[in-house]
Amino acid sequence: MPADPLVISSACTACGACLLTCPEHALRPAPGRPRVLAEACTSCGECVEICPADAIDLRAG
């Protein structure tokens, strides 16, 4: 399984903005904070830009 291309920190408020924004539907609801589907994520950064809590970062790759 590939490593998660995103890091979602504990600052996440589970607001769901990233879930609605992801063009690849690579984020899924999960207890506490969204789960990343690494095989679907293209590291486009749209979720990073939309996150009101600034809780998502792209991993350096």
All heavy atoms as TSV, in Angstrom:
chain	resi	resn	atom	element	x	y	z
A	1	MET	N	N	0.848	-1.177	0.000
A	1	MET	CA	C	0.000	0.000	0.000
A	1	MET	C	C	0.892	1.238	0.000
A	1	MET	O	O	1.817	1.328	0.793
A	1	MET	CB	C	-0.907	-0.032	1.235
A	1	MET	CG	C	-1.773	1.214	1.367
A	1	MET	SD	S	-2.862	1.200	2.802
A	1	MET	CE	C	-4.124	0.113	2.200
A	2	PRO	N	N	0.608	2.225	-0.868
A	2	PRO	CA	C	1.428	3.432	-0.914
A	2	PRO	C	C	1.261	4.268	0.347
A	2	PRO	O	O	0.248	4.207	1.024
A	2	PRO	CB	C	0.907	4.176	-2.141
A	2	PRO	CG	C	-0.379	3.536	-2.514
A	2	PRO	CD	C	-0.444	2.201	-1.854
A	3	ALA	N	N	2.281	5.063	0.657
A	3	ALA	CA	C	2.205	5.968	1.807
A	3	ALA	C	C	1.192	7.067	1.515
A	3	ALA	O	O	1.000	7.454	0.366
A	3	ALA	CB	C	3.575	6.585	2.074
A	4	ASP	N	N	0.534	7.554	2.559
A	4	ASP	CA	C	-0.422	8.644	2.382
A	4	ASP	C	C	0.290	9.872	1.832
A	4	ASP	O	O	1.291	10.310	2.394
A	4	ASP	CB	C	-1.091	8.999	3.710
A	4	ASP	CG	C	-2.104	7.966	4.159
A	4	ASP	OD1	O	-2.467	7.092	3.348
A	4	ASP	OD2	O	-2.544	8.037	5.312
A	5	PRO	N	N	-0.225	10.450	0.744
A	5	PRO	CA	C	0.385	11.647	0.177
A	5	PRO	C	C	0.029	12.907	0.958
A	5	PRO	O	O	0.587	13.963	0.719
A	5	PRO	CB	C	-0.190	11.705	-1.236
A	5	PRO	CG	C	-1.450	10.915	-1.165
A	5	PRO	CD	C	-1.282	9.901	-0.078
A	6	LEU	N	N	-0.890	12.779	1.906
A	6	LEU	CA	C	-1.325	13.914	2.718
A	6	LEU	C	C	-1.107	13.616	4.187
A	6	LEU	O	O	-1.173	12.465	4.620
A	6	LEU	CB	C	-2.822	14.178	2.533
A	6	LEU	CG	C	-3.321	14.475	1.139
A	6	LEU	CD1	C	-4.845	14.542	1.151
A	6	LEU	CD2	C	-2.743	15.765	0.629
A	7	VAL	N	N	-0.897	14.661	4.956
A	7	VAL	CA	C	-0.865	14.568	6.414
A	7	VAL	C	C	-2.012	15.422	6.913
A	7	VAL	O	O	-2.088	16.618	6.603
A	7	VAL	CB	C	0.467	15.106	6.984
A	7	VAL	CG1	C	0.444	15.077	8.499
A	7	VAL	CG2	C	1.639	14.311	6.444
A	8	ILE	N	N	-2.923	14.802	7.656
A	8	ILE	CA	C	-4.034	15.532	8.252
A	8	ILE	C	C	-3.769	15.568	9.747
A	8	ILE	O	O	-3.766	14.542	10.420
A	8	ILE	CB	C	-5.381	14.868	7.939
A	8	ILE	CG1	C	-5.565	14.768	6.417
A	8	ILE	CG2	C	-6.518	15.659	8.576
A	8	ILE	CD1	C	-6.810	14.035	5.970
A	9	SER	N	N	-3.526	16.759	10.267
A	9	SER	CA	C	-3.103	16.918	11.658
A	9	SER	C	C	-4.288	16.889	12.623
A	9	SER	O	O	-5.454	16.916	12.220
A	9	SER	CB	C	-2.337	18.228	11.830
A	9	SER	OG	O	-3.241	19.318	11.837
A	10	SER	N	N	-3.959	16.888	13.897
A	10	SER	CA	C	-4.986	16.892	14.944
A	10	SER	C	C	-5.751	18.215	14.983
A	10	SER	O	O	-6.762	18.325	15.671
A	10	SER	CB	C	-4.356	16.598	16.301
A	10	SER	OG	O	-3.401	17.584	16.620
A	11	ALA	N	N	-5.308	19.211	14.224
A	11	ALA	CA	C	-6.041	20.479	14.132
A	11	ALA	C	C	-7.329	20.327	13.326
A	11	ALA	O	O	-8.182	21.213	13.332
A	11	ALA	CB	C	-5.157	21.551	13.504
A	12	CYS	N	N	-7.486	19.197	12.641
A	12	CYS	CA	C	-8.677	18.933	11.829
A	12	CYS	C	C	-9.927	19.006	12.702
A	12	CYS	O	O	-9.989	18.403	13.769
A	12	CYS	CB	C	-8.569	17.550	11.181
A	12	CYS	SG	S	-10.044	17.059	10.271
A	13	THR	N	N	-10.932	19.727	12.208
A	13	THR	CA	C	-12.205	19.854	12.927
A	13	THR	C	C	-13.287	18.970	12.319
A	13	THR	O	O	-14.440	19.036	12.744
A	13	THR	CB	C	-12.688	21.319	12.913
A	13	THR	OG1	O	-12.916	21.709	11.556
A	13	THR	CG2	C	-11.681	22.248	13.576
A	14	ALA	N	N	-12.943	18.164	11.346
A	14	ALA	CA	C	-13.869	17.254	10.663
A	14	ALA	C	C	-15.046	18.021	10.054
A	14	ALA	O	O	-16.176	17.547	10.067
A	14	ALA	CB	C	-14.331	16.153	11.604
A	15	CYS	N	N	-14.766	19.195	9.491
A	15	CYS	CA	C	-15.825	20.027	8.912
A	15	CYS	C	C	-16.358	19.460	7.591
A	15	CYS	O	O	-17.464	19.766	7.180
A	15	CYS	CB	C	-15.342	21.458	8.711
A	15	CYS	SG	S	-14.121	21.658	7.390
A	16	GLY	N	N	-15.541	18.668	6.899
A	16	GLY	CA	C	-15.961	18.044	5.648
A	16	GLY	C	C	-15.646	18.833	4.391
A	16	GLY	O	O	-15.935	18.375	3.289
A	17	ALA	N	N	-15.058	20.009	4.516
A	17	ALA	CA	C	-14.740	20.819	3.335
A	17	ALA	C	C	-13.839	20.069	2.362
A	17	ALA	O	O	-14.052	20.115	1.153
A	17	ALA	CB	C	-14.100	22.139	3.745
A	18	CYS	N	N	-12.847	19.378	2.874
A	18	CYS	CA	C	-11.924	18.640	2.009
A	18	CYS	C	C	-12.635	17.506	1.270
A	18	CYS	O	O	-12.342	17.246	0.103
A	18	CYS	CB	C	-10.741	18.107	2.807
A	18	CYS	SG	S	-11.181	16.977	4.144
A	19	LEU	N	N	-13.569	16.860	1.941
A	19	LEU	CA	C	-14.306	15.765	1.318
A	19	LEU	C	C	-15.086	16.258	0.100
A	19	LEU	O	O	-15.151	15.575	-0.918
A	19	LEU	CB	C	-15.283	15.136	2.317
A	19	LEU	CG	C	-14.694	14.565	3.601
A	19	LEU	CD1	C	-15.809	14.134	4.534
A	19	LEU	CD2	C	-13.759	13.423	3.313
A	20	LEU	N	N	-15.659	17.436	0.226
A	20	LEU	CA	C	-16.451	18.007	-0.857
A	20	LEU	C	C	-15.594	18.584	-1.970
A	20	LEU	O	O	-16.036	18.685	-3.115
A	20	LEU	CB	C	-17.372	19.098	-0.301
A	20	LEU	CG	C	-18.396	18.632	0.725
A	20	LEU	CD1	C	-19.125	19.831	1.325
A	20	LEU	CD2	C	-19.375	17.650	0.111
A	21	THR	N	N	-14.380	18.969	-1.651
A	21	THR	CA	C	-13.498	19.648	-2.608
A	21	THR	C	C	-12.668	18.699	-3.458
A	21	THR	O	O	-12.372	19.001	-4.606
A	21	THR	CB	C	-12.554	20.605	-1.850
A	21	THR	OG1	O	-13.354	21.537	-1.146
A	21	THR	CG2	C	-11.635	21.342	-2.783
A	22	CYS	N	N	-12.297	17.563	-2.926
A	22	CYS	CA	C	-11.382	16.652	-3.622
A	22	CYS	C	C	-11.958	16.182	-4.963
A	22	CYS	O	O	-12.981	15.503	-4.998
A	22	CYS	CB	C	-11.067	15.442	-2.749
A	22	CYS	SG	S	-9.932	14.289	-3.549
A	23	PRO	N	N	-11.296	16.527	-6.072
A	23	PRO	CA	C	-11.797	16.127	-7.387
A	23	PRO	C	C	-11.663	14.626	-7.644
A	23	PRO	O	O	-12.349	14.088	-8.512
A	23	PRO	CB	C	-10.930	16.934	-8.358
A	23	PRO	CG	C	-9.676	17.207	-7.618
A	23	PRO	CD	C	-10.077	17.333	-6.175
A	24	GLU	N	N	-10.805	13.961	-6.903
A	24	GLU	CA	C	-10.583	12.523	-7.092
A	24	GLU	C	C	-11.349	11.679	-6.073
A	24	GLU	O	O	-11.255	10.457	-6.087
A	24	GLU	CB	C	-9.090	12.205	-6.990
A	24	GLU	CG	C	-8.226	12.959	-7.985
A	24	GLU	CD	C	-8.601	12.672	-9.430
A	24	GLU	OE1	O	-9.076	11.560	-9.738
A	24	GLU	OE2	O	-8.421	13.584	-10.258
A	25	HIS	N	N	-12.067	12.336	-5.148
A	25	HIS	CA	C	-12.799	11.639	-4.078
A	25	HIS	C	C	-11.861	10.722	-3.296
A	25	HIS	O	O	-12.198	9.581	-2.989
A	25	HIS	CB	C	-13.985	10.860	-4.642
A	25	HIS	CG	C	-14.877	11.707	-5.491
A	25	HIS	ND1	N	-15.718	12.671	-4.969
A	25	HIS	CD2	C	-15.031	11.780	-6.837
A	25	HIS	CE1	C	-16.350	13.278	-5.945
A	25	HIS	NE2	N	-15.946	12.770	-7.095
A	26	ALA	N	N	-10.681	11.256	-2.998
A	26	ALA	CA	C	-9.641	10.475	-2.319
A	26	ALA	C	C	-9.686	10.612	-0.798
A	26	ALA	O	O	-8.840	10.053	-0.118
A	26	ALA	CB	C	-8.264	10.906	-2.825
A	27	LEU	N	N	-10.653	11.330	-0.291
A	27	LEU	CA	C	-10.809	11.475	1.156
A	27	LEU	C	C	-12.152	10.876	1.563
A	27	LEU	O	O	-13.155	11.080	0.882
A	27	LEU	CB	C	-10.746	12.950	1.556
A	27	LEU	CG	C	-9.408	13.617	1.287
A	27	LEU	CD1	C	-9.552	15.129	1.292
A	27	LEU	CD2	C	-8.398	13.187	2.329
A	28	ARG	N	N	-12.141	10.137	2.654
A	28	ARG	CA	C	-13.346	9.490	3.153
A	28	ARG	C	C	-13.574	9.886	4.606
A	28	ARG	O	O	-12.616	10.039	5.361
A	28	ARG	CB	C	-13.213	7.963	3.086
A	28	ARG	CG	C	-13.082	7.425	1.686
A	28	ARG	CD	C	-14.442	7.485	0.989
A	28	ARG	NE	N	-14.405	6.815	-0.287
A	28	ARG	CZ	C	-14.297	7.447	-1.446
A	28	ARG	NH1	N	-14.197	8.735	-1.483
A	28	ARG	NH2	N	-14.299	6.784	-2.578
A	29	PRO	N	N	-14.836	10.025	5.008
A	29	PRO	CA	C	-15.107	10.323	6.409
A	29	PRO	C	C	-14.591	9.187	7.297
A	29	PRO	O	O	-14.632	8.024	6.911
A	29	PRO	CB	C	-16.631	10.392	6.486
A	29	PRO	CG	C	-17.130	10.413	5.086
A	29	PRO	CD	C	-16.041	9.882	4.214
A	30	ALA	N	N	-14.097	9.551	8.446
A	30	ALA	CA	C	-13.606	8.580	9.422
A	30	ALA	C	C	-13.689	9.233	10.800
A	30	ALA	O	O	-13.734	10.457	10.905
A	30	ALA	CB	C	-12.168	8.179	9.102
A	31	PRO	N	N	-13.713	8.447	11.851
A	31	PRO	CA	C	-13.755	9.025	13.194
A	31	PRO	C	C	-12.548	9.937	13.450
A	31	PRO	O	O	-11.414	9.557	13.186
A	31	PRO	CB	C	-13.714	7.806	14.113
A	31	PRO	CG	C	-14.192	6.670	13.273
A	31	PRO	CD	C	-13.747	6.990	11.872
A	32	GLY	N	N	-12.799	11.141	13.896
A	32	GLY	CA	C	-11.725	12.077	14.229
A	32	GLY	C	C	-11.299	12.967	13.092
A	32	GLY	O	O	-11.341	14.174	13.197
A	33	ARG	N	N	-10.877	12.370	11.982
A	33	ARG	CA	C	-10.460	13.138	10.806
A	33	ARG	C	C	-10.566	12.242	9.572
A	33	ARG	O	O	-10.588	11.023	9.690
A	33	ARG	CB	C	-9.054	13.700	10.979
A	33	ARG	CG	C	-7.983	12.703	11.303
A	33	ARG	CD	C	-6.678	13.397	11.645
A	33	ARG	NE	N	-6.516	13.441	13.086
A	33	ARG	CZ	C	-5.379	13.372	13.717
A	33	ARG	NH1	N	-4.268	13.285	13.048
A	33	ARG	NH2	N	-5.319	13.423	15.018
A	34	PRO	N	N	-10.627	12.841	8.400
A	34	PRO	CA	C	-10.800	12.038	7.180
A	34	PRO	C	C	-9.654	11.053	6.955
A	34	PRO	O	O	-8.531	11.263	7.414
A	34	PRO	CB	C	-10.815	13.083	6.060
A	34	PRO	CG	C	-11.188	14.348	6.721
A	34	PRO	CD	C	-10.622	14.269	8.105
A	35	ARG	N	N	-9.983	10.008	6.230
A	35	ARG	CA	C	-9.004	8.999	5.834
A	35	ARG	C	C	-8.633	9.265	4.383
A	35	ARG	O	O	-9.483	9.588	3.556
A	35	ARG	CB	C	-9.642	7.616	5.966
A	35	ARG	CG	C	-8.752	6.466	5.616
A	35	ARG	CD	C	-9.409	5.143	5.954
A	35	ARG	NE	N	-10.663	4.937	5.247
A	35	ARG	CZ	C	-10.786	4.272	4.105
A	35	ARG	NH1	N	-9.724	3.760	3.523
A	35	ARG	NH2	N	-11.961	4.121	3.538
A	36	VAL	N	N	-7.356	9.149	4.065
A	36	VAL	CA	C	-6.848	9.393	2.712
A	36	VAL	C	C	-6.761	8.069	1.959
A	36	VAL	O	O	-6.192	7.095	2.457
A	36	VAL	CB	C	-5.446	10.040	2.756
A	36	VAL	CG1	C	-4.928	10.284	1.344
A	36	VAL	CG2	C	-5.471	11.321	3.566
A	37	LEU	N	N	-7.327	8.027	0.763
A	37	LEU	CA	C	-7.164	6.873	-0.119
A	37	LEU	C	C	-5.948	7.175	-0.994
A	37	LEU	O	O	-6.051	7.863	-2.015
A	37	LEU	CB	C	-8.411	6.659	-0.977
A	37	LEU	CG	C	-9.718	6.410	-0.229
A	37	LEU	CD1	C	-10.862	6.277	-1.211
A	37	LEU	CD2	C	-9.597	5.179	0.645
A	38	ALA	N	N	-4.799	6.708	-0.561
A	38	ALA	CA	C	-3.531	7.040	-1.212
A	38	ALA	C	C	-3.522	6.695	-2.692
A	38	ALA	O	O	-2.952	7.431	-3.503
A	38	ALA	CB	C	-2.373	6.347	-0.494
A	39	GLU	N	N	-4.173	5.600	-3.057
A	39	GLU	CA	C	-4.160	5.179	-4.457
A	39	GLU	C	C	-4.988	6.109	-5.349
A	39	GLU	O	O	-4.802	6.127	-6.558
A	39	GLU	CB	C	-4.640	3.733	-4.596
A	39	GLU	CG	C	-6.065	3.485	-4.140
A	39	GLU	CD	C	-6.244	3.282	-2.642
A	39	GLU	OE1	O	-5.267	3.356	-1.869
A	39	GLU	OE2	O	-7.384	3.054	-2.237
A	40	ALA	N	N	-5.864	6.906	-4.758
A	40	ALA	CA	C	-6.702	7.826	-5.529
A	40	ALA	C	C	-6.186	9.261	-5.508
A	40	ALA	O	O	-6.469	10.041	-6.414
A	40	ALA	CB	C	-8.134	7.792	-5.004
A	41	CYS	N	N	-5.421	9.619	-4.494
A	41	CYS	CA	C	-4.941	11.002	-4.337
A	41	CYS	C	C	-3.881	11.337	-5.386
A	41	CYS	O	O	-2.920	10.596	-5.578
A	41	CYS	CB	C	-4.365	11.200	-2.942
A	41	CYS	SG	S	-3.748	12.861	-2.634
A	42	THR	N	N	-4.057	12.484	-6.048
A	42	THR	CA	C	-3.095	12.935	-7.051
A	42	THR	C	C	-2.218	14.085	-6.530
A	42	THR	O	O	-1.483	14.686	-7.292
A	42	THR	CB	C	-3.809	13.392	-8.337
A	42	THR	OG1	O	-4.672	14.495	-8.009
A	42	THR	CG2	C	-4.612	12.259	-8.971
A	43	SER	N	N	-2.339	14.403	-5.246
A	43	SER	CA	C	-1.576	15.484	-4.604
A	43	SER	C	C	-1.817	16.829	-5.274
A	43	SER	O	O	-0.913	17.650	-5.392
A	43	SER	CB	C	-0.076	15.160	-4.594
A	43	SER	OG	O	0.166	13.971	-3.884
A	44	CYS	N	N	-3.056	17.073	-5.677
A	44	CYS	CA	C	-3.372	18.332	-6.358
A	44	CYS	C	C	-3.348	19.530	-5.412
A	44	CYS	O	O	-3.172	20.657	-5.845
A	44	CYS	CB	C	-4.731	18.244	-7.057
A	44	CYS	SG	S	-6.157	18.193	-5.947
A	45	GLY	N	N	-3.575	19.287	-4.112
A	45	GLY	CA	C	-3.511	20.358	-3.126
A	45	GLY	C	C	-4.799	21.134	-2.916
A	45	GLY	O	O	-4.828	22.080	-2.130
A	46	GLU	N	N	-5.875	20.760	-3.599
A	46	GLU	CA	C	-7.136	21.491	-3.417
A	46	GLU	C	C	-7.639	21.396	-1.983
A	46	GLU	O	O	-8.156	22.371	-1.443
A	46	GLU	CB	C	-8.179	21.010	-4.416
A	46	GLU	CG	C	-7.837	21.437	-5.832
A	46	GLU	CD	C	-8.953	21.207	-6.818
A	46	GLU	OE1	O	-10.134	21.350	-6.436
A	46	GLU	OE2	O	-8.635	20.881	-7.973
A	47	CYS	N	N	-7.473	20.252	-1.347
A	47	CYS	CA	C	-7.902	20.101	0.044
A	47	CYS	C	C	-7.064	20.966	0.979
A	47	CYS	O	O	-7.573	21.527	1.959
A	47	CYS	CB	C	-7.847	18.641	0.473
A	47	CYS	SG	S	-6.202	17.883	0.349
A	48	VAL	N	N	-5.785	21.105	0.667
A	48	VAL	CA	C	-4.887	21.945	1.474
A	48	VAL	C	C	-5.369	23.389	1.436
A	48	VAL	O	O	-5.427	24.067	2.464
A	48	VAL	CB	C	-3.433	21.849	0.957
A	48	VAL	CG1	C	-2.526	22.802	1.703
A	48	VAL	CG2	C	-2.918	20.417	1.053
A	49	GLU	N	N	-5.734	23.850	0.252
A	49	GLU	CA	C	-6.164	25.238	0.069
A	49	GLU	C	C	-7.502	25.525	0.739
A	49	GLU	O	O	-7.713	26.633	1.244
A	49	GLU	CB	C	-6.249	25.572	-1.425
A	49	GLU	CG	C	-4.915	25.537	-2.129
A	49	GLU	CD	C	-3.921	26.529	-1.566
A	49	GLU	OE1	O	-4.307	27.671	-1.265
A	49	GLU	OE2	O	-2.742	26.152	-1.416
A	50	ILE	N	N	-8.417	24.570	0.742
A	50	ILE	CA	C	-9.771	24.806	1.245
A	50	ILE	C	C	-9.900	24.607	2.758
A	50	ILE	O	O	-10.829	25.115	3.374
A	50	ILE	CB	C	-10.795	23.901	0.500
A	50	ILE	CG1	C	-12.224	24.412	0.664
A	50	ILE	CG2	C	-10.717	22.464	0.972
A	50	ILE	CD1	C	-12.520	25.672	-0.072
A	51	CYS	N	N	-8.973	23.924	3.373
A	51	CYS	CA	C	-9.091	23.582	4.799
A	51	CYS	C	C	-9.102	24.834	5.683
A	51	CYS	O	O	-8.096	25.543	5.778
A	51	CYS	CB	C	-7.950	22.662	5.224
A	51	CYS	SG	S	-8.055	22.183	6.965
A	52	PRO	N	N	-10.225	25.106	6.368
A	52	PRO	CA	C	-10.301	26.308	7.198
A	52	PRO	C	C	-9.440	26.217	8.468
A	52	PRO	O	O	-9.089	27.240	9.044
A	52	PRO	CB	C	-11.785	26.419	7.558
A	52	PRO	CG	C	-12.314	25.043	7.423
A	52	PRO	CD	C	-11.487	24.375	6.363
A	53	ALA	N	N	-9.082	25.008	8.859
A	53	ALA	CA	C	-8.253	24.818	10.059
A	53	ALA	C	C	-6.773	24.721	9.733
A	53	ALA	O	O	-5.936	24.566	10.618
A	53	ALA	CB	C	-8.701	23.558	10.808
A	54	ASP	N	N	-6.422	24.794	8.436
A	54	ASP	CA	C	-5.036	24.667	7.994
A	54	ASP	C	C	-4.417	23.376	8.546
A	54	ASP	O	O	-3.288	23.362	9.027
A	54	ASP	CB	C	-4.238	25.903	8.433
A	54	ASP	CG	C	-2.981	26.095	7.609
A	54	ASP	OD1	O	-2.950	25.639	6.454
A	54	ASP	OD2	O	-2.025	26.681	8.135
A	55	ALA	N	N	-5.191	22.299	8.446
A	55	ALA	CA	C	-4.804	21.028	9.053
A	55	ALA	C	C	-4.262	19.999	8.070
A	55	ALA	O	O	-3.908	18.893	8.476
A	55	ALA	CB	C	-6.004	20.430	9.793
A	56	ILE	N	N	-4.187	20.337	6.787
A	56	ILE	CA	C	-3.741	19.368	5.776
A	56	ILE	C	C	-2.475	19.868	5.110
A	56	ILE	O	O	-2.381	21.019	4.692
A	56	ILE	CB	C	-4.830	19.142	4.707
A	56	ILE	CG1	C	-6.153	18.748	5.370
A	56	ILE	CG2	C	-4.387	18.069	3.713
A	56	ILE	CD1	C	-7.320	18.668	4.386
A	57	ASP	N	N	-1.501	18.978	4.999
A	57	ASP	CA	C	-0.249	19.279	4.314
A	57	ASP	C	C	0.076	18.162	3.334
A	57	ASP	O	O	-0.221	16.991	3.603
A	57	ASP	CB	C	0.921	19.385	5.303
A	57	ASP	CG	C	0.849	20.657	6.135
A	57	ASP	OD1	O	0.709	21.741	5.550
A	57	ASP	OD2	O	0.929	20.546	7.367
A	58	LEU	N	N	0.676	18.524	2.220
A	58	LEU	CA	C	1.189	17.529	1.270
A	58	LEU	C	C	2.522	17.024	1.779
A	58	LEU	O	O	3.346	17.813	2.251
A	58	LEU	CB	C	1.378	18.140	-0.116
A	58	LEU	CG	C	0.110	18.514	-0.869
A	58	LEU	CD1	C	0.458	19.294	-2.127
A	58	LEU	CD2	C	-0.688	17.275	-1.228
A	59	ARG	N	N	2.732	15.735	1.674
A	59	ARG	CA	C	4.036	15.175	2.031
A	59	ARG	C	C	5.025	15.520	0.934
A	59	ARG	O	O	4.688	15.537	-0.242
A	59	ARG	CB	C	3.968	13.653	2.144
A	59	ARG	CG	C	3.263	13.171	3.356
A	59	ARG	CD	C	3.456	11.657	3.445
A	59	ARG	NE	N	2.629	11.115	4.459
A	59	ARG	CZ	C	3.049	10.798	5.685
A	59	ARG	NH1	N	4.306	10.984	6.012
A	59	ARG	NH2	N	2.217	10.289	6.573
A	60	ALA	N	N	6.238	15.794	1.326
A	60	ALA	CA	C	7.300	16.019	0.348
A	60	ALA	C	C	7.592	14.707	-0.355
A	60	ALA	O	O	7.688	13.669	0.284
A	60	ALA	CB	C	8.553	16.550	1.029
A	61	GLY	N	N	7.679	14.731	-1.656
A	61	GLY	CA	C	7.866	13.480	-2.348
A	61	GLY	C	C	8.841	13.499	-3.413
A	61	GLY	O	O	9.661	14.039	-3.852
